[in-house]
């Protein structure tokens, strides 16, 4: 009698697929992150290139990008809003790269940077209609603090969500 055979394990990624790495934003990434924001969000929510530039240019702002084969596939833009308060301005991951923990890795890097800068509380805004984003943020420890009526250009409401960072 032969023992039952165990099916081979599926590797986490194919051999020809390059891993996604996270690095600091470079000015040469600007057009691509603007494009990704427009691909990830409706016109009512997506930032214009001018708004992205303002976000990048504000004091305490930083951005991490996720890159595969030298192509940016996602990013997080955040800032120290004021003493001990951080703000996740936006996080965008191309649809074909979602559900691979990439958003979590980007958020982890942003929260780590904020913590290093003395931030103890992080806030962000999220569209009430975006169930996947709400679950993502709740899974990372964010809590809806209040509703922001007519937050988006199309009149949709948002939640202001908040998280305390370790050490607070």
N, C-alpha and C positions, 0 to 999 in steps of 0.2 A: 504494500500500500504506500503510495507516495503522499507526502505531506502537501496540504494546500499551499499554493504559491501566493505570496503577498504581492499585490500589484506594486510596480515601481512608484516611488514618490515623484511628484511633479516638481521640477525646479521652480523657484520663485520667479525667475524671469528667463527668457530664452537666452542662449549663448551669444547671439548677435545683438542683443539689446544692451545698450550702454546704461549704466546706472545714472540716476538723477542725482546731481550734486547741488548743494545750496551754497551760495557765495554772496558776497557783498554786491550791491548794485554798482554799475558803472554808467557813466553818462551815455555811452553807446547803446545802452539797453532802453533808453527812453521811448523811442518809437514803438518798440516791441511791447513794453508794458502797457502803453496806451492802447495798442491793438488788442492785447489780451483782455484788458478791462472792457472794451467794447464787445468782445466775443462772449464774455462771461455774464454781462448784465444788459438789461434792456436800456434803451435810450433814456428812460426816466431815471435810471439809477447810475449808469456808467458816468464816469468822470470825463470831462473834456480834457484835451492835452494841457490846456491852461490850468485847469484845476489840479491835474497831476503834478505839474511843475510847481504850483503853489504848495502842494503837500510836501514835495521833496525839498522845497526851499525854506520851509519854516524851521525856526530854531529847534534843535533836538530831534529832527526827523532823521530816519534811516530806512533803508529798504534792503531786503534780502530777495534774491531771485533763485528760482529752481531752474536748473539747466540740464538738458540732455543733448549730447552730441553738439555742443556749442549753440543750442537753440533754447531760448528762454521759454519755459512751459508754465510758469507760475511765479507769483511774487507776493510779498507782504510789505505794505507801507505802513509805518507806525511812527509815533513821536512821543516825546515827553511833553505832555500838554502843560503841566505846571508841576510844582514841587510834589513829588511822590504820586503823581497821577500820569498814567500813560494812556495813549489812544491808539487803537488799531484803526487806521484810516480805511484800509481795504486789504482784503486777501483774495487773490484770484488764481485759480488753477484751471487750465484748459480741461474741457470735458473728458478728453481721452486719457488724461492723467489723474482723474479723480478716483477715489476709492482705492488708493495705493498708499495711504497715510502721508501723502505729500503735504496736504494742508496742515496736518498735525505737526509735521516737522518744521514747516515754515512758522507756525504759531509758537512752537517751542523755542525756536531761535529768537523770535521777536520778544517773547516774554522774558527770555534769559537776558537779552540786551537791556530791556527795560529795568529788570531787577538790578543789573549791574550799575545802572544809572540812578539807583535809589528809589525807583518807583515801587509802590506798595499796592496800588490799585490800578486796574486796567479797565477802560471802557471801550465800547464799540456800539455801532448801530446796525440793526439788521431788519430787513423787510419782514413784516408779519407773515406775508404769504410764502416765505421761503422756508418750508418745513425742514428741508435737508440742512440748511445753514443753522437753523435754530437747534436741531439735534446735535450738530457738530459742536456748536459753542457750548451747549449744555453739557455735552460729554467732556469738554475741557474745563468745566467748573464755572462757566459764566452763568449768571442769574439775571433774568429780566427784572429791571428795577422800575421802569415806567414806560408807558406808551408815549410815542412822539407823534401826535396827530399831523397828518398832511406833510410828513417829512420829505417825501420824494416828489419830483416834478409832476408825476401823474396823480398826485393827491393821496397816494398810499401812505399808510402809517408804518412806523418802525418801532422796534423796541430798543431802548437803551439798555444794554447788558453790561454787567460788571463782574470782575473777578478780583479777589485778593491774591496777591502773590505771596509765596513763602517768605517768612520773616516779618510779616505785617501783623 
